[in-house]
Structures are given as structure tokens and as C-alpha cells.
Amino acid sequence: MAEEVLILSPGKITSHLTSSLLAVAFLTSFGSSMLYGYNLAVVNSPAGYIKDFYNRTVVSRNGTGLNEEALTLMYSLTVSVFAIGGLIGSLMVGTLVTKFGRKGTVVNSSVLVFLAGSLMGFSRICASPEMLIIGRFITGIHSGISLSVVPMYLGEIAPKNLRGFLGLMPSIFICAGVFLAQILGLHELLGMEEHWPLFLSLVVVPTFIQLMLLPWFPESPRYLLIEKHNVHATITALKWYRAKCNIQAEIEEMQEEQRSLSSVETVSVWQLILDHTVRWQVLSVVVINIGMQLSGIDAVRSTSWLTYRADYTTHVPFMKYVSVGCVVGIIAGFCIGPAGVPFLITAELFKQSHRPAAYTVGGSLNWMSNFTIGFIFPFLQMSAGSYCYLVFCAICVSVAIYVYFVIPETKNKTFVEISQMFATKEAVEESQALTHPDQLKLKKMNGYGSLEFDSSSSCP
């Protein structure tokens, strides 16, 4: 096998993509991330059949059926309970990745998929709408966990020059999951009434493949060294992911981060929020996670085939093709652009001690924003019509301006270097508020940075 790493200069290396890295990225994205996209779209095609199932079940139990409002409420609960489960799952991430590790959390959480798939698959046979709703809730929990853990795992096993590429894999598979659900939902495939339980329970197939293969791959080297202090396992994992390379530079980089965190334990969410040394990182995670959902992408994916104005197509027939083209362009642009950024950049902006709490914060905000958009969009559309998308446009522009001016370029930067860039920004802002900035110097504390007075400087 050819050498996998090019030595550019002492202490700096550029790694090539290895088969092990690619396999892990594929398995985790295929068996976990793709299910999020699949579950977003899977209930759209069989909506009528699910409502009929609910109504028949209630008739068999009570002798009378449900009115249209009650059926709509039950179906809405079936759809929205997925987001509620996702919120709960995102709140569990910090505890799970600390206890089980990154890969361990991905593997152990797969039991949720098999449980949910069984409940949804047998719900019609058991005449139990409750099984279907609970199954959707459990799939939400799994998606809430995997949306944060998979990018965290890939970000930690990837060399710095490949973090961006591997970090986009989950978002690509999320979009593939949406597309797969739309294709399988066609009437010629699984879109018929007798097939909808199978359609919903197919999530177990990719997870089963993942469960058979992923345990053979090592845990995150950063987790093994910094949190478990297992140098031998770290070296073994790096050799697995880097093949025949000289891993000394990466070990030294992780040891530098370990030394900077020697007196810092894994912080809680509350400690993260109160830590002023990472306030810009926290604010950035808040902005990009809320901005991702408030961009309106889920509203566009779910309804815009439906919402182009009939009067436009009546007077200008070709406008329907323009409308469809714009929708496809928006979705495609989102998938190849900002779709994977929130979860990827969360891994890059924080060091090991703060990363689990940061993913908890970002994931929770992402799911709450998702639920909010799903709830208020129909009302926004009724009040503003087609102009409702201008609200999303304004939000996208605002987030873009924030990202451009606040978040530094992280390409080919180590986690320590990224943290130091934010520490420098914090130091500059604090120094501007002091009377004698020439008396200050930047002191690195716990790897982030703070200001102290330089006693050697003269004071006028």
C-alpha cells in the first residue's frame, strides 16, 4: 500500500483518505444519519392509510369513528412526536458519549431502531395506533442521538485536512434518506395500503448492516487518549485509521490538548453556558443550529410542491416548471452547502472537555427549531401567502453575515489552534475596555486564554 501521509514540515502532516476512514464514515452515515432523513419523509406518502387505520381501530374499540379534526390531530401527533423524541435524544448525548464513547454510543443506540421498527411494523396486526406513535417517538430519540454523535465521531477520527469531507457524509446520507423515502413511497413500490407497516419498519435494514460491521472498527483516538488515558489503544486506533503513517505528530497534538485540559473535567451544559472563555463558540453554535432550521428548509421540502400559486400557472403556464426548478435548486443547494455545517462545526469549535455539552446545546436548539417551524409554518403561510418565504430569506442573510464576520476559517486547523483563535478574539475585546492595553498580555489557561496584567510594563 502506498504511503498514506505526506510529511510537509516538522510537526505538520497531511493525511490521505484511507479505506478504514471511508468505511466508518459510510457505515455510521448509512446506518444512523440516513434514518433521520428517511423518517422525516416516510409518513407523508401513507398519510391517508394511517388515518384510515386509526379510524378503523377506534370504530372497533368504541363503535364510533373519529371526526376529521380528531384524525388530523392523531396524525399530527404521529408526525410531530418524532421531533419530541429527537429533542430528548439530543439531551442525552453528553452523558452517552462520555460513558460509552463515540462509536460505543452509535452501536448501543441501534437497539432503539430495532425496538421502534418492531413496534411500527406490527402496529396494524396488533390494531394498536399507540404502537405506531411510540415507535415514531423512539426513532426520534435515536435520530436525536445520531445527529450529534456521528459528526462528533467522524470529526475526531478524521485528520484535520479531511474533517470537512468526512463531516459532510452524514448530511449527504440524510438527503439520501429523504429521497429514498419518496421513491419507496410511490404506489408502484411500497405506497400501497397493505405495505405501509413494512415501509415504516424498513429502518432496521441499514442499522442491522451497521451493527454487523461497525463494532470491528476502533473507538475515537481522541476519546481514548484524552478521556480514557489509554495510550496503547490510541496508537492502535491511529494506526488503523492512518495505515502506515508516522503518527507521532498527531499523538503530540492530542497530548498538547490533554495537557491543556489536565485540570478541566468534562463540563456540563450549565457550565458551558457560564464559561465566558467560550462564549463566542457557544453563540456561534446557537446561531447556526437555529439558523439551519429557521431557513425554512423543512417547510420547503414538505410543502413547496404544493404551494406554487395556481394563478401564476394559469396566466403563465411555464411558471410551474420554474417553481419546481427553484424548489429543486433550494434543496440541492442546501444539501451540498449548509446541511452538514452545524454538526461539523460544533466538533471543530470546541475542545474535548466542552464538546459533549456543546452538542447537547446545538442538538436541542436544532430540534426545538424544527418543531417550531413545523408548528407555525401553516399559520404563517395562511397569513402571508407566498411572501412567507421572505421571512426565511431574511434569516438566511442574517446568519450568513454572522458567519462571515465572526466564525474564523477552520480548514486545516487543529482543535487547539481553533480554540486559540477564539481566545485571541476574546482577549482583543476585553483589552479594548481597559485603560492601559499596553500593560496586558495573553496568557493561555486551560487551552483557551485569558488576560493578566504584565507587571514588567511601566504604568504612566
KAQUIJO-V714986 format. One record per pair of residues at least 4 apart in sequence whose C-alpha atoms are under 6 Angstrom apart, sorted by sequence separation. I is the first residue (numbers start at 0). GAP is how many residues later the second one is. If there is no record, write none. Layout:
i:I gap:GAP
i:I gap:GAP
This chain:
i:18 gap:4
i:24 gap:4
i:25 gap:4
i:26 gap:4
i:27 gap:4
i:28 gap:4
i:29 gap:4
i:34 gap:4
i:37 gap:4
i:42 gap:4
i:57 gap:4
i:58 gap:4
i:65 gap:4
i:71 gap:4
i:75 gap:4
i:76 gap:4
i:95 gap:4
i:96 gap:4
i:99 gap:4
i:100 gap:4
i:103 gap:4
i:104 gap:4
i:112 gap:4
i:116 gap:4
i:118 gap:4
i:122 gap:4
i:130 gap:4
i:142 gap:4
i:145 gap:4
i:150 gap:4
i:153 gap:4
i:157 gap:4
i:162 gap:4
i:175 gap:4
i:180 gap:4
i:186 gap:4
i:203 gap:4
i:209 gap:4
i:221 gap:4
i:222 gap:4
i:223 gap:4
i:224 gap:4
i:237 gap:4
i:238 gap:4
i:257 gap:4
i:266 gap:4
i:270 gap:4
i:284 gap:4
i:286 gap:4
i:287 gap:4
i:290 gap:4
i:297 gap:4
i:298 gap:4
i:299 gap:4
i:311 gap:4
i:312 gap:4
i:327 gap:4
i:328 gap:4
i:332 gap:4
i:333 gap:4
i:334 gap:4
i:340 gap:4
i:349 gap:4
i:350 gap:4
i:358 gap:4
i:359 gap:4
i:364 gap:4
i:372 gap:4
i:376 gap:4
i:379 gap:4
i:380 gap:4
i:383 gap:4
i:401 gap:4
i:402 gap:4
i:412 gap:4
i:443 gap:4
i:444 gap:4
i:7 gap:5
i:58 gap:5
i:96 gap:5
i:99 gap:5
i:122 gap:5
i:157 gap:5
i:183 gap:5
i:184 gap:5
i:185 gap:5
i:186 gap:5
i:189 gap:5
i:224 gap:5
i:333 gap:5
i:349 gap:5
i:443 gap:5
i:6 gap:6
i:58 gap:6
i:183 gap:6
i:184 gap:6
i:223 gap:6
i:224 gap:6
i:312 gap:6
i:430 gap:6
i:442 gap:6
i:57 gap:7
i:312 gap:7
i:380 gap:7
i:442 gap:7
i:5 gap:8
i:96 gap:8
i:122 gap:8
i:154 gap:8
i:442 gap:8
i:4 gap:9
i:122 gap:9
i:224 gap:9
i:441 gap:9
i:4 gap:10
i:54 gap:10
i:223 gap:10
i:4 gap:11
i:54 gap:11
i:3 gap:12
i:118 gap:12
i:119 gap:12
i:220 gap:13
i:439 gap:13
i:438 gap:14
i:439 gap:14
i:119 gap:15
i:438 gap:15
i:118 gap:16
i:150 gap:16
i:220 gap:16
i:438 gap:18
i:115 gap:19
i:217 gap:19
i:115 gap:22
i:115 gap:23
i:422 gap:25
i:422 gap:26
i:419 gap:28
i:418 gap:29
i:225 gap:32
i:101 gap:51
i:84 gap:52
i:88 gap:52
i:92 gap:52
i:288 gap:53
i:81 gap:54
i:85 gap:54
i:89 gap:54
i:287 gap:54
i:77 gap:55
i:81 gap:55
i:84 gap:55
i:85 gap:55
i:88 gap:55
i:89 gap:55
i:80 gap:56
i:84 gap:56
i:88 gap:56
i:82 gap:57
i:85 gap:57
i:81 gap:58
i:85 gap:58
i:156 gap:63
i:288 gap:73
i:120 gap:76
i:289 gap:76
i:292 gap:76
i:120 gap:77
i:284 gap:77
i:288 gap:77
i:292 gap:77
i:289 gap:79
i:120 gap:80
i:119 gap:81
i:116 gap:84
i:265 gap:87
i:266 gap:87
i:268 gap:88
i:267 gap:89
i:113 gap:90
i:295 gap:96
i:294 gap:97
i:294 gap:101
i:35 gap:107
i:31 gap:114
i:102 gap:116
i:32 gap:137
i:36 gap:137
i:40 gap:137
i:36 gap:138
i:33 gap:139
i:37 gap:139
i:41 gap:139
i:33 gap:140
i:36 gap:140
i:37 gap:140
i:40 gap:140
i:44 gap:140
i:28 gap:141
i:32 gap:141
i:36 gap:141
i:33 gap:143
i:37 gap:143
i:28 gap:144
i:48 gap:144
i:170 gap:168
i:170 gap:169
i:167 gap:172
i:30 gap:175
i:30 gap:176
i:166 gap:177
i:30 gap:179
i:26 gap:183
i:260 gap:185
i:259 gap:186
i:259 gap:187
i:150 gap:192
i:150 gap:193
i:151 gap:195
i:147 gap:211
i:20 gap:220
i:19 gap:221
i:10 gap:238
i:4 gap:240
i:3 gap:241
i:160 gap:251
i:159 gap:252
i:93 gap:262
i:93 gap:263
i:92 gap:267
i:90 gap:269
i:89 gap:270
i:89 gap:273
i:89 gap:274
i:86 gap:277
i:86 gap:280
